[in-house]
Amino acid sequence: MPKQPGNNMRSLQQILLLAIVLLLAGCSGITPRNGGPPGVAVWELEDLSADGRLAHAGELLATQITDTLGKQGKYVVVERSRLIRILEEQQLSASSLADRQTQLRLGALTGARYMVFGGYQIFGDIVRIDIRLVDVETGTIRKAVKKVVTSTDLQTLLDAAQAAAAEL
Protein backbone atom coordinates (compact mmCIF):
# COMPACT_ATOMS: atom_id res chain seq x y z
CA MET A 1 0.00 0.00 0.00
CA PRO A 2 1.60 3.33 -1.03
CA LYS A 3 2.11 6.08 1.58
CA GLN A 4 -0.07 9.13 1.37
CA PRO A 5 1.77 12.41 0.60
CA GLY A 6 0.03 14.03 3.59
CA ASN A 7 1.47 11.44 5.99
CA ASN A 8 5.04 12.17 4.85
CA MET A 9 4.47 15.88 5.29
CA ARG A 10 3.02 15.37 8.78
CA SER A 11 5.97 13.18 9.78
CA LEU A 12 8.41 15.77 8.49
CA GLN A 13 6.61 18.51 10.43
CA GLN A 14 6.71 16.41 13.61
CA ILE A 15 10.43 15.76 13.20
CA LEU A 16 11.07 19.45 12.54
CA LEU A 17 9.01 20.46 15.59
CA LEU A 18 10.87 17.95 17.77
CA ALA A 19 14.22 19.28 16.50
CA ILE A 20 13.20 22.86 17.33
CA VAL A 21 12.06 21.87 20.82
CA LEU A 22 15.33 20.04 21.49
CA LEU A 23 17.35 22.96 20.15
CA LEU A 24 15.53 25.45 22.37
CA ALA A 25 15.89 23.18 25.39
CA GLY A 26 19.62 22.97 24.77
CA CYS A 27 19.89 26.74 24.50
CA SER A 28 18.35 27.37 27.88
CA GLY A 29 21.27 28.58 29.95
CA ILE A 30 21.78 29.63 33.51
CA THR A 31 21.19 33.28 32.64
CA PRO A 32 17.47 33.69 32.17
CA ARG A 33 16.31 36.21 29.61
CA ASN A 34 12.78 36.30 30.99
CA GLY A 35 13.40 38.33 34.11
CA GLY A 36 14.49 35.41 36.31
CA PRO A 37 17.52 35.67 38.58
CA PRO A 38 20.86 36.05 36.79
CA GLY A 39 23.63 33.48 37.02
CA VAL A 40 26.65 34.05 39.25
CA ALA A 41 29.93 32.18 39.66
CA VAL A 42 32.10 32.56 42.76
CA TRP A 43 35.88 32.32 42.59
CA GLU A 44 38.08 31.20 45.46
CA LEU A 45 39.14 34.19 47.55
CA GLU A 46 42.80 35.08 47.26
CA ASP A 47 45.04 35.09 50.33
CA LEU A 48 46.79 38.45 50.24
CA SER A 49 48.57 37.92 53.57
CA ALA A 50 52.33 37.72 53.85
CA ASP A 51 52.44 34.97 56.47
CA GLY A 52 50.08 32.39 54.92
CA ARG A 53 48.48 31.52 58.27
CA LEU A 54 45.07 31.12 56.65
CA ALA A 55 46.15 30.00 53.17
CA HIS A 56 43.48 27.29 53.20
CA ALA A 57 40.62 29.70 53.96
CA GLY A 58 40.03 31.00 50.41
CA GLU A 59 38.07 27.99 49.21
CA LEU A 60 36.06 27.80 52.45
CA LEU A 61 35.16 31.48 52.24
CA ALA A 62 34.12 31.07 48.60
CA THR A 63 31.91 28.12 49.57
CA GLN A 64 30.26 30.24 52.27
CA ILE A 65 29.62 33.03 49.75
CA THR A 66 28.24 30.54 47.23
CA ASP A 67 25.87 29.04 49.81
CA THR A 68 24.67 32.46 50.93
CA LEU A 69 24.01 33.67 47.39
CA GLY A 70 22.20 30.45 46.54
CA LYS A 71 19.90 30.71 49.55
CA GLN A 72 19.03 34.36 48.85
CA GLY A 73 17.33 33.51 45.57
CA LYS A 74 18.62 36.70 43.89
CA TYR A 75 21.02 34.64 41.76
CA VAL A 76 21.29 31.22 40.18
CA VAL A 77 24.66 29.94 41.36
CA VAL A 78 26.98 28.18 38.90
CA GLU A 79 28.21 25.03 40.58
CA ARG A 80 31.95 24.65 40.99
CA SER A 81 31.85 21.31 39.14
CA ARG A 82 30.47 23.11 36.07
CA LEU A 83 33.31 25.64 36.25
CA ILE A 84 35.85 22.82 36.43
CA ARG A 85 34.27 20.95 33.51
CA ILE A 86 34.38 24.05 31.32
CA LEU A 87 37.98 24.71 32.37
CA GLU A 88 38.88 21.24 31.15
CA GLU A 89 36.91 21.61 27.91
CA GLN A 90 38.58 24.94 27.15
CA GLN A 91 41.97 23.51 28.15
CA LEU A 92 42.65 26.44 30.46
CA SER A 93 45.58 26.13 32.82
CA ALA A 94 45.69 27.31 36.40
CA SER A 95 48.09 30.08 35.40
CA SER A 96 45.72 31.42 32.75
CA LEU A 97 43.00 31.70 35.39
CA ALA A 98 44.91 34.49 37.08
CA ASP A 99 44.06 36.69 34.10
CA ARG A 100 40.86 38.68 34.72
CA GLN A 101 39.80 38.49 31.05
CA THR A 102 40.08 34.70 31.12
CA GLN A 103 37.96 34.58 34.26
CA LEU A 104 35.30 36.80 32.70
CA ARG A 105 35.32 34.71 29.52
CA LEU A 106 34.85 31.59 31.63
CA GLY A 107 31.92 33.31 33.33
CA ALA A 108 30.34 33.94 29.95
CA LEU A 109 30.91 30.30 28.93
CA THR A 110 29.17 29.05 32.07
CA GLY A 111 26.18 31.28 31.46
CA ALA A 112 26.94 33.43 34.49
CA ARG A 113 26.05 37.09 34.16
CA TYR A 114 28.13 37.95 37.21
CA MET A 115 31.33 36.74 38.83
CA VAL A 116 32.35 37.21 42.46
CA PHE A 117 36.04 37.84 43.07
CA GLY A 118 37.75 38.71 46.31
CA GLY A 119 40.52 38.33 48.76
CA TYR A 120 41.37 38.41 52.41
CA GLN A 121 44.32 39.78 54.31
CA ILE A 122 45.56 39.34 57.88
CA PHE A 123 47.05 42.21 59.90
CA GLY A 124 47.96 40.72 63.29
CA ASP A 125 44.60 39.60 64.68
CA ILE A 126 42.57 41.69 62.21
CA VAL A 127 41.28 40.13 58.99
CA ARG A 128 39.87 42.13 56.11
CA ILE A 129 37.63 40.38 53.56
CA ASP A 130 36.84 42.12 50.27
CA ILE A 131 34.46 40.78 47.63
CA ARG A 132 33.36 42.27 44.31
CA LEU A 133 30.40 41.47 42.08
CA VAL A 134 31.60 41.92 38.48
CA ASP A 135 29.46 42.09 35.35
CA VAL A 136 30.80 39.49 32.89
CA GLU A 137 29.85 41.42 29.75
CA THR A 138 31.38 44.76 30.71
CA GLY A 139 33.95 43.82 33.36
CA THR A 140 32.61 46.59 35.59
CA ILE A 141 32.26 46.19 39.33
CA ARG A 142 28.56 46.26 40.23
CA LYS A 143 29.11 46.20 43.97
CA ALA A 144 32.04 45.87 46.37
CA VAL A 145 31.74 44.85 50.00
CA LYS A 146 34.38 44.97 52.74
CA LYS A 147 34.20 43.26 56.14
CA VAL A 148 36.79 43.60 58.90
CA VAL A 149 36.88 41.23 61.87
CA THR A 150 39.15 41.21 64.90
CA SER A 151 39.74 37.48 65.00
CA THR A 152 41.47 34.86 62.89
CA ASP A 153 39.00 32.22 64.08
CA LEU A 154 37.67 30.39 61.01
CA GLN A 155 34.01 30.57 62.10
CA THR A 156 34.30 34.34 62.55
CA LEU A 157 35.72 34.61 59.02
CA LEU A 158 32.92 32.45 57.61
CA ASP A 159 30.35 34.65 59.34
CA ALA A 160 31.99 37.75 57.85
CA ALA A 161 31.97 36.18 54.37
CA GLN A 162 28.29 35.33 54.80
CA ALA A 163 27.49 38.90 55.84
CA ALA A 164 29.45 40.29 52.88
CA ALA A 165 27.67 37.99 50.43
CA ALA A 166 24.29 38.99 51.84
CA GLU A 167 25.05 42.57 50.77
CA LEU A 168 25.75 41.68 47.13
C-alpha positions in Angstrom: 0.0 0.0 0.0 1.6 3.3 -1.0 2.1 6.1 1.6 -0.1 9.1 1.4 1.8 12.4 0.6 0.0 14.0 3.6 1.5 11.4 6.0 5.0 12.2 4.8 4.5 15.9 5.3 3.0 15.4 8.8 6.0 13.2 9.8 8.4 15.8 8.5 6.6 18.5 10.4 6.7 16.4 13.6 10.4 15.8 13.2 11.1 19.4 12.5 9.0 20.5 15.6 10.9 18.0 17.8 14.2 19.3 16.5 13.2 22.9 17.3 12.1 21.9 20.8 15.3 20.0 21.5 17.3 23.0 20.1 15.5 25.4 22.4 15.9 23.2 25.4 19.6 23.0 24.8 19.9 26.7 24.5 18.4 27.4 27.9 21.3 28.6 29.9 21.8 29.6 33.5 21.2 33.3 32.6 17.5 33.7 32.2 16.3 36.2 29.6 12.8 36.3 31.0 13.4 38.3 34.1 14.5 35.4 36.3 17.5 35.7 38.6 20.9 36.1 36.8 23.6 33.5 37.0 26.6 34.1 39.3 29.9 32.2 39.7 32.1 32.6 42.8 35.9 32.3 42.6 38.1 31.2 45.5 39.1 34.2 47.6 42.8 35.1 47.3 45.0 35.1 50.3 46.8 38.5 50.2 48.6 37.9 53.6 52.3 37.7 53.9 52.4 35.0 56.5 50.1 32.4 54.9 48.5 31.5 58.3 45.1 31.1 56.6 46.2 30.0 53.2 43.5 27.3 53.2 40.6 29.7 54.0 40.0 31.0 50.4 38.1 28.0 49.2 36.1 27.8 52.4 35.2 31.5 52.2 34.1 31.1 48.6 31.9 28.1 49.6 30.3 30.2 52.3 29.6 33.0 49.8 28.2 30.5 47.2 25.9 29.0 49.8 24.7 32.5 50.9 24.0 33.7 47.4 22.2 30.5 46.5 19.9 30.7 49.5 19.0 34.4 48.8 17.3 33.5 45.6 18.6 36.7 43.9 21.0 34.6 41.8 21.3 31.2 40.2 24.7 29.9 41.4 27.0 28.2 38.9 28.2 25.0 40.6 32.0 24.6 41.0 31.9 21.3 39.1 30.5 23.1 36.1 33.3 25.6 36.2 35.9 22.8 36.4 34.3 20.9 33.5 34.4 24.0 31.3 38.0 24.7 32.4 38.9 21.2 31.2 36.9 21.6 27.9 38.6 24.9 27.2 42.0 23.5 28.2 42.6 26.4 30.5 45.6 26.1 32.8 45.7 27.3 36.4 48.1 30.1 35.4 45.7 31.4 32.8 43.0 31.7 35.4 44.9 34.5 37.1 44.1 36.7 34.1 40.9 38.7 34.7 39.8 38.5 31.1 40.1 34.7 31.1 38.0 34.6 34.3 35.3 36.8 32.7 35.3 34.7 29.5 34.9 31.6 31.6 31.9 33.3 33.3 30.3 33.9 30.0 30.9 30.3 28.9 29.2 29.0 32.1 26.2 31.3 31.5 26.9 33.4 34.5 26.1 37.1 34.2 28.1 38.0 37.2 31.3 36.7 38.8 32.4 37.2 42.5 36.0 37.8 43.1 37.7 38.7 46.3 40.5 38.3 48.8 41.4 38.4 52.4 44.3 39.8 54.3 45.6 39.3 57.9 47.1 42.2 59.9 48.0 40.7 63.3 44.6 39.6 64.7 42.6 41.7 62.2 41.3 40.1 59.0 39.9 42.1 56.1 37.6 40.4 53.6 36.8 42.1 50.3 34.5 40.8 47.6 33.4 42.3 44.3 30.4 41.5 42.1 31.6 41.9 38.5 29.5 42.1 35.3 30.8 39.5 32.9 29.9 41.4 29.8 31.4 44.8 30.7 33.9 43.8 33.4 32.6 46.6 35.6 32.3 46.2 39.3 28.6 46.3 40.2 29.1 46.2 44.0 32.0 45.9 46.4 31.7 44.8 50.0 34.4 45.0 52.7 34.2 43.3 56.1 36.8 43.6 58.9 36.9 41.2 61.9 39.1 41.2 64.9 39.7 37.5 65.0 41.5 34.9 62.9 39.0 32.2 64.1 37.7 30.4 61.0 34.0 30.6 62.1 34.3 34.3 62.6 35.7 34.6 59.0 32.9 32.5 57.6 30.3 34.7 59.3 32.0 37.7 57.9 32.0 36.2 54.4 28.3 35.3 54.8 27.5 38.9 55.8 29.4 40.3 52.9 27.7 38.0 50.4 24.3 39.0 51.8 25.1 42.6 50.8 25.7 41.7 47.1 
